[in-house]
Amino acid sequence: MTSTGLVAGAMVLCAATVFAQSSPPPAPSVPQPMIVSSGDATVRVTPDRAFVTLATEVLAPTPSEAQQKNAAAATSVRGRLKALRLPDDAIKTVSYSLSEEYEFTNNKRVSRGFRAVNQIEIRVDEIARIGEVVDASVQAGAATVSNIRFDVKERAAAERQALKDAVADARARAEAMAAGAGVTLGPIVRIDEESGGGYPIPRPQAMAAPRMAMAEAADMPVSAGEIEIRAHVTLTAAIK
């Protein structure tokens, strides 16, 4: 290539560089205006299922004797519950413990024996049968009844209804916000669900009681009350 060609090429390259450097930068994108609102909903349902927690407890001189006697008591309770035609999956062990108990005499630790505790949870699909189940369990060897918890069989349906109502509430709030600002609500961009779930309305718990006391209270009235299924969502919508 001749020197004249080299000079001409350099001039063209320089001109292109100058043109590229003088091009204005692209305008920054304007973010889409949004409205963010939250919605809440509560669905109240009547419980149709209960979970009863009870335990067999045995105090014996040796660990092996405590375990054997507790196993016999637990087997007796399970047998009585099966006689009530409760399904196998309605009875489950939730905890088991074996510990030594002792007292101090003349500044010396003296063993009182070993306590074995087998805690069982029973699912009762008919609220009216709670008293019958508790009575049968106590008569068969359960020492304590520590808790009665209520629930609903169709919880998923109630949770979906609560979510639906919460979204409707959030949308109504967003529309009110848009109207207050003099703008029009556009399409929904995002909906986030926050942890909610079911909350039993506070009620007294069935506390632990001696076997004799529970046996005398076999026909105790049970008031299930209501369960609150709550939902909370956050809704993001565009502004037209």
PLY file of the C-alpha trace (Angstrom):
ply
format ascii 1.0
element vertex 240
property float x
property float y
property float z
element edge 239
property int vertex1
property int vertex2
end_header
0.00 0.00 0.00
1.26 3.49 -0.86
1.82 6.15 1.72
-1.12 8.06 0.26
-3.41 5.07 0.92
-2.18 4.77 4.49
-2.92 8.44 5.17
-6.41 8.17 3.66
-7.19 5.09 5.76
-6.00 6.80 8.90
-8.20 9.81 8.16
-11.27 7.60 7.68
-10.53 5.75 10.98
-10.10 9.01 12.84
-13.35 10.35 11.43
-15.22 7.22 12.55
-13.69 7.46 16.02
-14.65 11.11 16.34
-18.20 10.32 15.19
-18.50 7.47 17.72
-17.23 9.65 20.55
-19.59 12.45 19.68
-22.72 10.22 19.66
-24.96 11.09 22.62
-25.39 8.36 25.27
-28.77 6.57 25.35
-31.36 8.18 27.59
-31.81 6.36 30.90
-34.92 4.21 31.07
-37.70 5.58 33.25
-38.86 2.97 35.79
-42.45 1.83 35.47
-44.55 3.48 38.20
-45.99 0.92 40.58
-48.41 0.69 43.48
-47.66 -1.78 46.29
-50.43 -2.76 48.68
-51.07 -5.50 51.23
-54.15 -7.57 51.92
-55.36 -9.64 54.85
-58.14 -12.14 55.30
-59.41 -14.45 58.02
-61.62 -17.48 57.50
-63.27 -18.90 60.61
-64.12 -22.58 60.57
-65.58 -24.98 63.09
-63.14 -27.77 63.99
-64.14 -31.28 63.00
-60.98 -33.04 64.19
-58.98 -33.12 67.41
-55.57 -34.33 68.53
-55.28 -35.62 72.09
-51.85 -36.00 73.69
-51.56 -38.46 76.55
-48.80 -40.42 78.21
-48.10 -43.63 80.06
-45.71 -43.15 82.99
-44.02 -45.78 85.12
-41.57 -45.45 88.02
-39.56 -48.61 88.74
-36.33 -49.52 90.61
-34.37 -50.36 87.44
-34.34 -48.99 83.88
-35.30 -52.32 82.35
-38.26 -52.78 84.69
-39.45 -49.24 83.99
-39.29 -49.85 80.25
-41.05 -53.20 80.47
-43.90 -51.88 82.60
-44.29 -48.80 80.42
-44.37 -50.92 77.28
-47.13 -53.03 78.83
-49.14 -49.91 79.71
-48.68 -48.41 76.24
-49.71 -51.70 74.61
-52.82 -51.77 76.76
-53.74 -48.21 75.75
-53.22 -48.92 72.06
-55.32 -52.07 72.32
-58.19 -50.17 73.92
-58.02 -47.45 71.28
-58.07 -49.99 68.46
-61.13 -51.54 70.11
-62.76 -48.14 69.59
-62.10 -48.63 65.86
-59.58 -45.84 65.59
-57.38 -46.35 62.50
-53.73 -47.29 62.96
-52.52 -43.98 61.50
-54.54 -42.10 64.14
-52.22 -43.30 66.93
-48.56 -42.34 67.01
-45.75 -42.01 69.54
-44.45 -38.45 69.72
-41.78 -38.86 72.41
-40.23 -41.37 74.78
-37.99 -40.69 77.77
-36.27 -42.66 80.49
-34.68 -40.78 83.38
-33.54 -41.42 86.92
-35.25 -39.66 89.79
-33.50 -39.05 93.07
-33.67 -37.14 96.32
-31.11 -35.92 98.82
-31.01 -37.51 102.25
-28.33 -36.43 104.74
-26.57 -34.61 101.90
-26.45 -37.80 99.87
-28.17 -38.42 96.58
-30.52 -41.36 96.89
-32.14 -42.84 93.80
-35.92 -43.05 93.80
-36.00 -45.17 90.68
-36.32 -44.72 86.94
-39.26 -43.07 85.24
-40.25 -44.12 81.72
-42.65 -41.82 79.86
-44.22 -42.72 76.53
-46.17 -39.81 75.00
-48.83 -40.67 72.43
-50.87 -38.43 70.14
-54.32 -39.61 69.09
-56.25 -38.17 66.17
-59.98 -38.09 66.82
-62.03 -37.48 63.66
-65.26 -36.96 65.58
-65.22 -34.18 68.18
-68.04 -35.83 70.12
-65.82 -38.87 70.81
-63.06 -36.99 72.66
-64.46 -37.84 76.10
-64.85 -41.50 75.11
-61.25 -41.69 73.84
-59.82 -40.00 76.94
-61.83 -42.24 79.26
-60.77 -45.42 77.46
-57.11 -44.35 77.47
-57.09 -43.56 81.18
-58.85 -46.78 82.08
-56.31 -48.71 80.00
-53.29 -47.19 81.74
-52.63 -43.63 80.55
-51.39 -41.51 83.44
-51.77 -38.01 82.01
-53.63 -36.13 79.31
-51.53 -33.06 78.54
-53.15 -31.38 75.56
-56.18 -31.28 73.28
-55.64 -29.54 69.94
-58.36 -28.85 67.38
-58.09 -28.76 63.59
-60.15 -29.11 60.40
-60.00 -31.92 57.86
-60.36 -29.62 54.85
-57.70 -27.13 55.95
-56.34 -26.69 52.41
-59.70 -25.46 51.13
-59.98 -22.94 53.96
-56.42 -21.73 53.33
-57.16 -21.21 49.62
-60.29 -19.24 50.45
-58.31 -17.05 52.85
-55.71 -16.41 50.14
-58.40 -15.53 47.61
-59.97 -13.06 50.04
-56.57 -11.57 50.94
-55.76 -10.92 47.25
-59.15 -9.27 46.76
-58.46 -7.09 49.78
-55.03 -6.11 48.46
-56.45 -5.26 45.03
-59.20 -3.13 46.56
-56.60 -1.25 48.60
-54.46 -0.70 45.48
-57.45 0.64 43.56
-58.26 2.99 46.42
-54.66 4.22 46.46
-54.73 4.77 42.70
-58.01 6.67 42.90
-56.62 8.84 45.68
-53.58 9.67 43.55
-55.70 10.43 40.47
-54.23 7.60 38.40
-55.55 4.35 36.94
-54.46 0.97 38.20
-52.83 -1.20 35.55
-52.11 -4.93 35.42
-50.89 -6.83 38.46
-47.16 -7.42 38.25
-46.53 -9.58 41.31
-48.26 -11.14 44.31
-46.30 -12.45 47.29
-47.77 -14.64 49.99
-46.41 -14.27 53.49
-46.52 -17.03 56.04
-49.86 -17.24 57.74
-51.73 -20.43 58.48
-54.32 -21.41 61.02
-54.58 -20.02 64.51
-56.85 -21.59 67.09
-58.87 -19.04 68.98
-57.48 -19.10 72.55
-59.21 -21.57 74.84
-58.25 -23.39 78.03
-56.01 -26.40 77.50
-56.65 -29.78 79.02
-53.80 -30.01 81.50
-52.16 -33.05 83.01
-54.20 -34.68 85.71
-53.92 -37.76 87.91
-55.50 -40.91 86.50
-58.30 -40.99 89.06
-59.27 -37.37 88.41
-59.37 -37.96 84.65
-61.44 -41.09 85.08
-64.01 -39.16 87.10
-64.13 -36.52 84.35
-64.73 -38.97 81.51
-67.95 -37.25 80.44
-66.36 -33.81 80.43
-67.97 -31.41 77.93
-65.65 -30.37 75.11
-66.08 -26.99 73.41
-64.09 -26.81 70.17
-64.93 -23.18 69.39
-63.55 -21.94 66.06
-60.23 -21.92 64.23
-59.00 -18.86 62.37
-57.25 -19.47 59.04
-55.38 -16.27 58.13
-53.66 -15.11 54.97
-51.50 -12.08 54.21
-50.31 -11.06 50.73
-48.39 -8.20 49.15
-49.59 -7.07 45.72
-47.61 -5.01 43.18
-49.51 -3.44 40.27
-48.50 -1.12 37.48
-49.96 2.34 36.96
-51.36 3.03 33.50
0 1
1 2
2 3
3 4
4 5
5 6
6 7
7 8
8 9
9 10
10 11
11 12
12 13
13 14
14 15
15 16
16 17
17 18
18 19
19 20
20 21
21 22
22 23
23 24
24 25
25 26
26 27
27 28
28 29
29 30
30 31
31 32
32 33
33 34
34 35
35 36
36 37
37 38
38 39
39 40
40 41
41 42
42 43
43 44
44 45
45 46
46 47
47 48
48 49
49 50
50 51
51 52
52 53
53 54
54 55
55 56
56 57
57 58
58 59
59 60
60 61
61 62
62 63
63 64
64 65
65 66
66 67
67 68
68 69
69 70
70 71
71 72
72 73
73 74
74 75
75 76
76 77
77 78
78 79
79 80
80 81
81 82
82 83
83 84
84 85
85 86
86 87
87 88
88 89
89 90
90 91
91 92
92 93
93 94
94 95
95 96
96 97
97 98
98 99
99 100
100 101
101 102
102 103
103 104
104 105
105 106
106 107
107 108
108 109
109 110
110 111
111 112
112 113
113 114
114 115
115 116
116 117
117 118
118 119
119 120
120 121
121 122
122 123
123 124
124 125
125 126
126 127
127 128
128 129
129 130
130 131
131 132
132 133
133 134
134 135
135 136
136 137
137 138
138 139
139 140
140 141
141 142
142 143
143 144
144 145
145 146
146 147
147 148
148 149
149 150
150 151
151 152
152 153
153 154
154 155
155 156
156 157
157 158
158 159
159 160
160 161
161 162
162 163
163 164
164 165
165 166
166 167
167 168
168 169
169 170
170 171
171 172
172 173
173 174
174 175
175 176
176 177
177 178
178 179
179 180
180 181
181 182
182 183
183 184
184 185
185 186
186 187
187 188
188 189
189 190
190 191
191 192
192 193
193 194
194 195
195 196
196 197
197 198
198 199
199 200
200 201
201 202
202 203
203 204
204 205
205 206
206 207
207 208
208 209
209 210
210 211
211 212
212 213
213 214
214 215
215 216
216 217
217 218
218 219
219 220
220 221
221 222
222 223
223 224
224 225
225 226
226 227
227 228
228 229
229 230
230 231
231 232
232 233
233 234
234 235
235 236
236 237
237 238
238 239
